[in-house]
Amino acid sequence: MDERDVETFLSAARIAADLATGSEVADRWTDESACAGMTVGGLAHHLVGQAVNTVRLLSAPPAPEEPIGLLDHYARAAWVTADHDDEVNVAVRESSDAEAAGGPGALRELVETTLADLPGVLRAPRDPDTVHIPWQGWSLSTHDWVVTRLMEMVVHADDLAASIEVPTPEFPEDVVTPVLGLLAGVAVRRHGQAAVVRTLSRPQRAPASVSAF
């Protein structure tokens, strides 16, 4: 990864970590979050988990397999079109809540360790420059993996902020731009180009929703 991409990811991870470890989250740790069926603490862990998994996967050697494309990743991933109560989504909520059982203090320790490890793994050379995603069974380019995690952090930061009734954090432009590009790309594949263009420019002809997920 080039230095600009490293700094972009680090800035997003720090913003997410600051929100997840704040006193407002700790005070409502066991309340249900804006993500129905997941506690505030579970959602905080899920948010921080994007950086945790980046450390984990970038610490592993890359697989020799050819990476798939970024939008193909979302076309293949089962959770994208799964219902709220389908097994793949229930498993995410349950595992996040289980991780939250240690309480806010354990999350703060995890954040401290993760933020200390991130710069080194992000800057380490990879050959091939890919990341294998074991729970999916395929690889992405390192750049595309990072974009997927940026999207998760931006979206779930909004979820967490809504859960504790605080303003959603503002992410830098270099974080938000690739996230919006990804969301728009997935939305176009799901709803068609005209629907997305109309939603952004001609609301009088726009469909009810062009949600990416």
Backbone as JSON, one array per atom type, in Angstrom:
{
  "sequence": "MDERDVETFLSAARIAADLATGSEVADRWTDESACAGMTVGGLAHHLVGQAVNTVRLLSAPPAPEEPIGLLDHYARAAWVTADHDDEVNVAVRESSDAEAAGGPGALRELVETTLADLPGVLRAPRDPDTVHIPWQGWSLSTHDWVVTRLMEMVVHADDLAASIEVPTPEFPEDVVTPVLGLLAGVAVRRHGQAAVVRTLSRPQRAPASVSAF",
  "N": [[0.84, -1.2, 0.0], [0.43, 2.27, -0.76], [1.71, 5.24, 0.89], [-0.23, 7.2, 1.23], [-2.67, 5.76, 1.13], [-2.3, 4.21, 3.4], [-2.34, 6.15, 5.46], [-4.92, 7.1, 5.1], [-6.47, 4.87, 5.84], [-5.65, 4.56, 8.5], [-6.59, 6.96, 9.64], [-9.36, 6.63, 9.44], [-9.69, 4.35, 11.06], [-8.93, 5.35, 13.56], [-10.91, 7.29, 14.05], [-13.19, 5.66, 14.16], [-12.46, 4.09, 16.36], [-12.31, 5.98, 18.43], [-15.0, 6.71, 18.67], [-16.16, 4.2, 19.37], [-15.03, 3.65, 21.84], [-15.92, 5.58, 23.52], [-17.47, 7.31, 26.34], [-20.25, 7.44, 26.14], [-20.95, 5.16, 24.71], [-20.1, 3.16, 26.5], [-21.85, 3.65, 28.62], [-24.25, 2.74, 27.62], [-23.97, 0.13, 27.02], [-25.22, -2.48, 27.1], [-27.66, -2.02, 25.96], [-30.07, -2.32, 23.28], [-28.91, -1.83, 20.0], [-28.96, 0.43, 17.11], [-28.85, -1.38, 15.1], [-30.92, -3.81, 14.81], [-31.35, -6.39, 17.19], [-28.73, -6.55, 17.98], [-26.5, -5.62, 20.53], [-25.43, -2.4, 21.86], [-22.79, -2.57, 22.75], [-21.99, -4.85, 21.31], [-22.17, -3.87, 18.7], [-20.23, -1.86, 18.82], [-17.96, -3.47, 19.08], [-18.1, -4.77, 16.62], [-17.65, -2.65, 14.9], [-15.02, -1.83, 15.62], [-13.87, -4.2, 14.96], [-13.32, -4.15, 12.25], [-10.84, -2.97, 11.86], [-9.39, -4.71, 13.47], [-9.64, -7.17, 12.1], [-8.28, -6.46, 9.82], [-5.63, -6.2, 10.72], [-5.29, -8.88, 11.43], [-5.64, -10.32, 8.96], [-3.78, -9.13, 7.25], [-1.51, -9.84, 8.52], [-1.15, -12.41, 7.86], [0.25, -14.63, 5.4], [-0.12, -13.84, 1.89], [-2.45, -15.54, -0.26], [-1.87, -17.68, -3.12], [-3.87, -17.54, -5.02], [-5.83, -16.0, -7.63], [-7.07, -12.72, -7.22], [-10.51, -11.67, -6.8], [-12.79, -9.24, -8.27], [-13.76, -6.07, -6.78], [-16.57, -5.4, -6.81], [-17.54, -7.87, -7.56], [-17.03, -9.29, -5.27], [-19.07, -8.41, -3.53], [-21.22, -9.31, -4.97], [-20.99, -12.02, -4.62], [-21.0, -12.46, -1.84], [-22.87, -13.83, 0.76], [-24.3, -12.43, 2.74], [-25.14, -10.04, 1.68], [-27.58, -10.07, 0.29], [-29.11, -11.37, 2.11], [-31.8, -11.95, 4.45], [-32.75, -10.2, 7.49], [-33.0, -12.06, 9.6], [-31.73, -14.3, 8.64], [-29.3, -16.96, 8.76], [-26.62, -16.13, 8.29], [-26.56, -13.41, 8.97], [-27.55, -13.42, 11.57], [-25.49, -14.81, 12.82], [-23.39, -12.96, 12.73], [-24.36, -10.95, 14.45], [-24.64, -12.38, 16.86], [-22.0, -13.26, 17.37], [-20.7, -10.83, 17.66], [-21.97, -9.76, 19.91], [-21.17, -11.68, 21.75], [-18.42, -11.18, 21.85], [-18.53, -8.75, 23.1], [-18.97, -9.33, 25.71], [-16.93, -9.04, 27.52], [-16.93, -6.4, 28.25], [-16.63, -2.73, 28.28], [-13.99, -2.04, 29.04], [-12.34, -4.13, 28.15], [-12.65, -3.8, 25.42], [-11.39, -1.33, 25.03], [-8.74, -2.04, 25.57], [-8.3, -3.81, 23.45], [-8.54, -2.06, 21.29], [-6.35, -0.36, 21.74], [-4.17, -2.11, 21.34], [-4.64, -2.89, 18.69], [-4.52, -0.47, 17.19], [-1.87, 0.11, 17.6], [-0.63, -1.93, 16.2], [-1.52, -1.68, 13.58], [-0.17, 0.28, 11.74], [2.28, -0.99, 11.04], [1.49, -3.44, 9.77], [0.02, -2.48, 7.63], [1.93, -1.15, 6.14], [3.71, -3.11, 5.43], [5.32, -4.94, 2.84], [3.64, -6.9, 0.32], [3.48, -9.88, -1.52], [2.02, -12.0, -3.63], [0.14, -8.89, -3.95], [-2.26, -9.2, -2.26], [-5.18, -10.18, -0.34], [-6.34, -12.84, 1.48], [-9.59, -13.9, 2.3], [-10.73, -15.68, 4.77], [-13.29, -16.46, 5.75], [-14.9, -16.12, 3.6], [-13.69, -17.4, 1.45], [-12.24, -16.56, -0.73], [-9.97, -14.24, -2.41], [-9.06, -10.76, -2.28], [-7.62, -7.87, -3.88], [-5.16, -6.09, -1.99], [-5.72, -3.36, -1.81], [-8.48, -3.32, -2.49], [-9.53, -4.84, -0.38], [-9.04, -3.06, 1.74], [-10.75, -0.95, 1.01], [-13.24, -2.19, 1.38], [-13.24, -2.42, 4.16], [-13.11, 0.26, 4.94], [-15.64, 1.07, 4.09], [-17.26, -0.44, 5.83], [-16.53, 0.7, 8.29], [-17.36, 3.4, 7.99], [-20.15, 3.13, 7.57], [-20.99, 1.65, 9.85], [-20.14, 3.3, 11.89], [-21.99, 5.34, 11.69], [-24.27, 3.85, 12.37], [-23.64, 3.23, 15.05], [-23.4, 5.76, 16.22], [-26.04, 6.66, 15.92], [-27.22, 4.86, 17.62], [-26.5, 5.7, 20.16], [-27.29, 8.22, 20.19], [-25.73, 10.47, 19.34], [-23.93, 12.89, 17.32], [-23.1, 11.76, 14.04], [-19.81, 10.74, 13.28], [-17.59, 12.75, 11.32], [-15.89, 11.76, 8.52], [-12.73, 12.01, 6.82], [-12.39, 13.35, 3.46], [-10.89, 11.68, 1.79], [-11.41, 9.23, 2.83], [-14.2, 8.95, 2.61], [-14.76, 9.21, -0.15], [-13.92, 6.79, -1.69], [-15.65, 5.03, -0.39], [-18.24, 5.94, -1.01], [-18.11, 5.54, -3.75], [-17.96, 2.74, -3.85], [-20.44, 2.0, -2.61], [-22.23, 3.15, -4.43], [-21.57, 1.67, -6.72], [-22.33, -0.96, -6.0], [-25.05, -0.49, -5.61], [-25.87, 0.21, -8.2], [-25.51, -2.22, -9.54], [-27.49, -3.69, -8.25], [-29.9, -2.28, -8.61], [-29.89, -0.97, -11.04], [-28.58, 1.35, -13.47], [-30.07, 3.67, -14.21], [-31.87, 4.01, -12.09], [-30.21, 4.71, -9.93], [-28.96, 7.03, -10.88], [-31.19, 8.7, -11.17], [-32.03, 8.89, -8.51], [-29.99, 10.38, -7.4], [-30.1, 12.71, -8.88], [-32.61, 13.35, -10.01], [-35.08, 13.44, -8.2], [-37.85, 13.4, -8.5], [-38.38, 11.37, -10.25], [-37.33, 9.2, -9.09], [-36.83, 5.88, -7.72], [-38.26, 4.21, -4.82], [-36.2, 3.25, -3.21], [-32.67, 2.85, -3.44], [-30.9, 1.33, -2.07], [-27.73, 0.01, -1.27], [-27.35, -2.27, 0.24]],
  "CA": [[0.0, 0.0, 0.0], [1.21, 3.49, -0.71], [1.6, 5.93, 2.17], [-1.52, 7.91, 1.31], [-3.69, 4.78, 1.5], [-2.06, 3.85, 4.8], [-2.83, 7.23, 6.32], [-6.38, 7.12, 4.97], [-7.04, 3.81, 6.66], [-5.37, 4.86, 9.9], [-7.48, 8.02, 10.1], [-10.69, 6.04, 9.62], [-9.65, 3.46, 12.21], [-8.87, 6.16, 14.78], [-12.23, 7.89, 14.25], [-14.07, 4.59, 14.61], [-12.05, 3.69, 17.71], [-12.7, 7.04, 19.38], [-16.44, 6.57, 18.9], [-16.48, 2.93, 20.02], [-14.52, 3.61, 23.22], [-16.41, 6.74, 24.26], [-18.28, 7.05, 27.54], [-21.65, 7.24, 25.76], [-21.09, 3.74, 24.36], [-19.98, 2.38, 27.74], [-23.05, 3.85, 29.43], [-25.4, 2.04, 27.03], [-23.31, -1.07, 26.49], [-26.1, -3.63, 26.94], [-28.89, -1.63, 25.27], [-30.14, -2.7, 21.87], [-28.37, -0.79, 19.12], [-29.76, 0.73, 15.92], [-28.87, -2.63, 14.33], [-31.84, -4.62, 15.61], [-30.86, -7.69, 17.61], [-27.34, -6.43, 18.41], [-26.33, -4.61, 21.57], [-24.51, -1.3, 21.58], [-21.44, -3.12, 22.91], [-21.7, -5.72, 20.17], [-21.95, -3.03, 17.52], [-18.92, -1.23, 19.01], [-16.96, -4.49, 18.74], [-18.15, -5.0, 15.18], [-17.0, -1.49, 14.28], [-13.57, -1.97, 15.85], [-13.44, -5.44, 14.32], [-12.83, -3.93, 10.88], [-9.39, -2.79, 11.99], [-8.85, -5.95, 14.04], [-9.51, -8.16, 11.02], [-7.24, -6.0, 8.9], [-4.37, -6.65, 11.32], [-5.25, -10.34, 11.37], [-5.46, -10.85, 7.61], [-2.53, -8.63, 6.68], [-0.41, -10.53, 9.21], [-1.05, -13.73, 7.25], [0.81, -14.55, 4.04], [-1.14, -13.84, 0.84], [-2.66, -16.79, -0.98], [-1.45, -17.55, -4.52], [-5.02, -17.47, -5.91], [-6.12, -14.73, -8.28], [-8.13, -12.01, -6.5], [-11.7, -11.3, -7.56], [-13.04, -7.82, -8.27], [-14.44, -5.52, -5.61], [-18.02, -5.57, -6.91], [-17.81, -9.31, -7.55], [-17.02, -9.69, -3.85], [-20.4, -8.19, -2.97], [-22.16, -10.17, -5.69], [-20.86, -13.38, -4.1], [-21.16, -12.56, -0.38], [-24.25, -14.23, 1.07], [-24.99, -11.5, 3.62], [-25.59, -8.84, 0.96], [-29.0, -10.22, -0.04], [-29.78, -12.17, 3.14], [-32.75, -11.27, 5.33], [-32.26, -9.87, 8.83], [-32.95, -13.23, 10.46], [-31.01, -15.42, 8.04], [-28.21, -17.44, 9.6], [-25.38, -15.39, 8.12], [-26.65, -12.15, 9.71], [-27.69, -13.76, 12.99], [-24.16, -15.2, 13.3], [-22.62, -11.73, 12.95], [-24.87, -10.29, 15.67], [-24.34, -13.2, 18.04], [-20.56, -13.27, 17.64], [-20.34, -9.5, 18.14], [-22.43, -9.65, 21.29], [-20.32, -12.54, 22.57], [-17.16, -10.46, 22.04], [-18.78, -7.62, 23.99], [-19.2, -9.8, 27.08], [-15.84, -8.57, 28.37], [-17.2, -5.04, 28.68], [-15.92, -1.63, 27.62], [-12.56, -2.04, 29.33], [-11.67, -5.07, 27.25], [-12.62, -3.2, 24.09], [-10.35, -0.3, 25.01], [-7.44, -2.72, 25.46], [-8.21, -4.32, 22.08], [-8.31, -0.91, 20.42], [-4.98, 0.1, 21.92], [-3.28, -3.06, 20.67], [-4.89, -2.87, 17.25], [-4.0, 0.76, 16.61], [-0.41, 0.02, 17.64], [-0.18, -2.91, 15.2], [-1.98, -1.36, 12.23], [0.78, 0.9, 10.8], [3.26, -1.95, 10.55], [0.94, -4.41, 8.81], [-0.39, -1.76, 6.44], [3.11, -0.75, 5.37], [4.53, -4.27, 5.07], [5.12, -5.35, 1.45], [2.95, -8.17, 0.1], [3.73, -10.43, -2.84], [1.26, -10.99, -4.37], [-0.47, -7.84, -3.13], [-3.63, -9.67, -2.1], [-5.61, -10.58, 1.0], [-7.3, -13.95, 1.48], [-10.65, -13.73, 3.29], [-11.03, -17.09, 5.05], [-14.72, -16.75, 5.95], [-15.55, -16.08, 2.29], [-13.08, -18.42, 0.6], [-11.59, -15.95, -1.89], [-9.04, -13.15, -2.13], [-9.18, -9.45, -2.9], [-6.39, -7.09, -3.82], [-5.05, -5.41, -0.7], [-6.44, -2.09, -1.93], [-9.93, -3.56, -2.42], [-9.85, -5.21, 1.0], [-9.06, -1.84, 2.54], [-11.98, -0.21, 0.7], [-14.36, -2.85, 2.05], [-13.21, -2.1, 5.59], [-13.49, 1.67, 5.08], [-17.09, 1.13, 4.0], [-17.82, -0.96, 7.08], [-16.33, 1.68, 9.36], [-18.21, 4.58, 7.79], [-21.55, 2.76, 7.76], [-21.29, 1.24, 11.23], [-19.99, 4.47, 12.75], [-23.3, 5.98, 11.68], [-25.15, 3.01, 13.18], [-23.31, 3.35, 16.47], [-23.76, 7.11, 16.65], [-27.5, 6.68, 16.05], [-27.59, 4.04, 18.77], [-26.25, 6.41, 21.42], [-27.86, 9.56, 20.0], [-24.7, 11.5, 19.19], [-23.71, 13.15, 15.9], [-22.26, 10.82, 13.3], [-18.49, 11.31, 13.02], [-17.23, 13.16, 9.96], [-14.66, 11.15, 8.04], [-12.07, 12.81, 5.78], [-12.83, 13.13, 2.09], [-10.2, 10.55, 1.16], [-12.08, 8.02, 3.33], [-15.59, 8.88, 2.15], [-14.87, 9.1, -1.6], [-14.0, 5.4, -2.16], [-16.83, 4.37, 0.2], [-19.39, 6.31, -1.82], [-17.96, 4.86, -5.03], [-18.33, 1.34, -3.64], [-21.88, 1.89, -2.38], [-22.9, 3.43, -5.7], [-21.36, 0.55, -7.62], [-23.2, -2.07, -5.58], [-26.43, -0.08, -5.85], [-26.12, 0.12, -9.65], [-25.67, -3.64, -9.87], [-28.74, -4.22, -7.69], [-31.1, -1.54, -9.0], [-29.76, -0.42, -12.38], [-27.95, 2.67, -13.57], [-31.05, 4.76, -14.25], [-32.44, 4.22, -10.75], [-29.25, 5.41, -9.08], [-28.8, 8.38, -11.42], [-32.39, 9.46, -10.83], [-32.05, 9.17, -7.07], [-29.0, 11.42, -7.12], [-30.27, 13.94, -9.66], [-33.99, 13.6, -10.39], [-35.89, 12.75, -7.19], [-39.23, 13.25, -8.93], [-38.51, 10.11, -10.99], [-36.51, 8.2, -8.39], [-37.53, 4.8, -7.03], [-38.36, 4.37, -3.36], [-34.91, 2.95, -2.58], [-31.56, 2.25, -4.2], [-29.96, 0.9, -1.04], [-26.74, -0.96, -1.71], [-27.49, -3.51, 1.03]],
  "C": [[0.87, 1.24, 0.0], [0.88, 4.26, 0.58], [0.27, 6.67, 2.32], [-2.63, 6.96, 1.73], [-3.54, 4.34, 2.95], [-2.63, 4.91, 5.73], [-4.34, 7.35, 6.26], [-7.01, 6.08, 5.88], [-6.82, 4.1, 8.15], [-6.31, 5.95, 10.43], [-8.88, 7.49, 10.34], [-10.74, 5.15, 10.86], [-9.64, 4.23, 13.52], [-10.23, 6.8, 15.08], [-13.2, 6.84, 14.78], [-13.75, 4.18, 16.05], [-12.45, 4.72, 18.75], [-14.19, 6.95, 19.7], [-16.75, 5.34, 19.73], [-16.05, 2.89, 21.48], [-14.99, 4.8, 24.04], [-17.31, 6.37, 25.43], [-19.75, 6.8, 27.2], [-21.92, 5.79, 25.37], [-21.04, 2.89, 25.62], [-21.25, 2.48, 28.57], [-24.25, 3.06, 28.91], [-24.99, 0.69, 26.46], [-24.28, -2.22, 26.2], [-27.44, -3.28, 26.3], [-28.89, -2.18, 23.85], [-29.69, -1.53, 21.01], [-29.35, -0.49, 17.98], [-29.78, -0.45, 14.96], [-29.67, -3.64, 15.15], [-31.26, -5.99, 15.91], [-29.41, -7.7, 18.05], [-27.24, -5.35, 19.47], [-25.41, -3.5, 21.12], [-23.07, -1.8, 21.71], [-21.05, -4.03, 21.77], [-21.41, -4.94, 18.91], [-20.6, -2.31, 17.62], [-17.81, -2.22, 18.66], [-16.93, -4.74, 17.24], [-17.46, -3.86, 14.43], [-15.48, -1.59, 14.42], [-13.01, -3.2, 15.14], [-12.94, -5.26, 12.9], [-11.33, -3.7, 10.88], [-8.73, -4.05, 12.54], [-8.64, -6.99, 12.95], [-8.48, -7.75, 9.98], [-5.86, -6.39, 9.43], [-4.23, -8.16, 11.16], [-4.93, -10.83, 9.96], [-4.18, -10.36, 6.95], [-1.3, -9.2, 7.39], [-0.19, -11.92, 8.65], [-0.45, -13.6, 5.85], [-0.3, -14.56, 3.0], [-1.25, -15.2, 0.18], [-2.27, -16.6, -2.44], [-2.63, -17.37, -5.48], [-5.22, -16.06, -6.47], [-7.24, -14.01, -7.51], [-9.33, -11.75, -7.41], [-11.89, -9.79, -7.47], [-13.84, -7.36, -7.07], [-15.95, -5.73, -5.68], [-18.41, -7.04, -6.99], [-17.83, -9.87, -6.13], [-18.41, -9.54, -3.25], [-21.47, -8.97, -3.72], [-22.15, -11.59, -5.13], [-21.23, -13.5, -2.62], [-22.62, -12.79, -0.01], [-25.0, -13.17, 1.87], [-25.62, -10.32, 2.88], [-27.09, -8.91, 0.68], [-29.76, -11.03, 1.0], [-30.76, -11.31, 3.94], [-32.14, -11.07, 6.71], [-32.07, -11.1, 9.69], [-32.34, -14.46, 9.81], [-29.76, -15.72, 8.84], [-26.96, -16.58, 9.5], [-25.41, -14.07, 8.9], [-26.82, -12.38, 11.2], [-26.31, -14.09, 13.57], [-23.3, -13.98, 13.59], [-23.06, -11.06, 14.26], [-24.48, -11.07, 16.92], [-22.85, -13.19, 18.37], [-20.11, -11.91, 18.17], [-20.77, -9.3, 19.58], [-21.6, -10.52, 22.23], [-18.98, -11.86, 22.85], [-17.33, -9.32, 23.03], [-18.94, -8.03, 25.45], [-18.11, -9.33, 28.03], [-15.99, -7.14, 28.83], [-16.35, -3.99, 27.99], [-14.42, -1.62, 27.86], [-11.78, -2.96, 28.42], [-11.6, -4.52, 25.83], [-11.54, -2.13, 24.0], [-8.97, -0.93, 24.88], [-7.23, -3.25, 24.04], [-7.9, -3.19, 21.11], [-6.86, -0.44, 20.52], [-3.99, -0.8, 21.2], [-3.41, -2.98, 19.16], [-4.3, -1.63, 16.6], [-2.47, 0.79, 16.64], [0.12, -0.89, 16.53], [-0.49, -2.49, 13.76], [-0.91, -0.75, 11.31], [1.77, -0.1, 10.21], [2.7, -2.91, 9.53], [0.49, -3.71, 7.53], [0.8, -1.42, 5.53], [3.96, -1.93, 4.91], [4.27, -4.66, 3.62], [4.45, -6.72, 1.36], [3.19, -8.61, -1.34], [3.15, -11.84, -2.92], [0.53, -10.04, -3.41], [-1.96, -8.12, -2.98], [-3.9, -10.04, -0.65], [-6.62, -11.71, 0.85], [-8.29, -13.76, 2.61], [-11.17, -15.12, 3.66], [-12.51, -17.39, 5.21], [-15.52, -16.65, 4.64], [-14.99, -17.15, 1.35], [-12.47, -17.87, -0.67], [-10.7, -14.8, -1.45], [-9.46, -11.88, -2.86], [-7.78, -8.86, -3.0], [-6.35, -6.4, -2.46], [-5.82, -4.08, -0.71], [-7.95, -2.3, -1.8], [-10.35, -4.01, -1.04], [-9.98, -3.97, 1.87], [-10.33, -1.03, 2.27], [-13.19, -0.86, 1.36], [-14.4, -2.52, 3.53], [-13.53, -0.63, 5.83], [-15.01, 1.8, 5.03], [-17.74, 0.66, 5.28], [-17.68, 0.05, 8.21], [-17.23, 2.89, 9.21], [-19.67, 4.25, 8.08], [-21.86, 2.44, 9.21], [-20.99, 2.35, 12.24], [-21.3, 5.23, 12.82], [-24.3, 5.18, 12.51], [-24.91, 3.21, 14.68], [-23.67, 4.73, 17.01], [-25.27, 7.23, 16.84], [-27.94, 5.92, 17.29], [-27.46, 4.78, 20.09], [-26.65, 7.89, 21.31], [-26.81, 10.67, 20.09], [-24.52, 11.76, 17.7], [-22.8, 12.1, 15.27], [-20.9, 11.45, 13.03], [-18.31, 11.69, 11.55], [-15.9, 12.53, 9.6], [-14.05, 12.04, 6.96], [-12.55, 12.43, 4.38], [-12.16, 11.91, 1.47], [-10.67, 9.21, 1.72], [-13.44, 7.87, 2.66], [-15.68, 8.64, 0.64], [-14.87, 7.65, -2.1], [-15.2, 4.64, -1.59], [-18.07, 4.68, -0.63], [-19.32, 5.65, -3.2], [-18.36, 3.39, -4.93], [-19.84, 1.19, -3.48], [-22.66, 2.15, -3.66], [-22.76, 2.27, -6.67], [-22.22, -0.64, -7.28], [-24.65, -1.74, -5.87], [-26.79, -0.17, -7.33], [-26.32, -1.33, -10.06], [-27.01, -4.18, -9.39], [-29.97, -3.57, -8.3], [-31.05, -0.98, -10.42], [-29.25, 1.0, -12.38], [-28.96, 3.8, -13.49], [-31.61, 5.05, -12.86], [-31.51, 5.01, -9.87], [-29.06, 6.84, -9.56], [-30.0, 9.24, -11.06], [-32.43, 9.82, -9.34], [-31.11, 10.31, -6.72], [-29.3, 12.75, -7.81], [-31.71, 14.31, -9.99], [-34.95, 12.9, -9.42], [-37.34, 12.55, -7.6], [-39.47, 11.96, -9.71], [-37.79, 8.97, -10.28], [-37.37, 7.09, -7.79], [-37.52, 5.02, -5.53], [-37.02, 4.15, -2.68], [-33.92, 2.45, -3.61], [-30.48, 1.79, -3.22], [-29.0, -0.15, -1.59], [-26.93, -2.3, -1.02], [-28.88, -3.61, 1.64]]
}
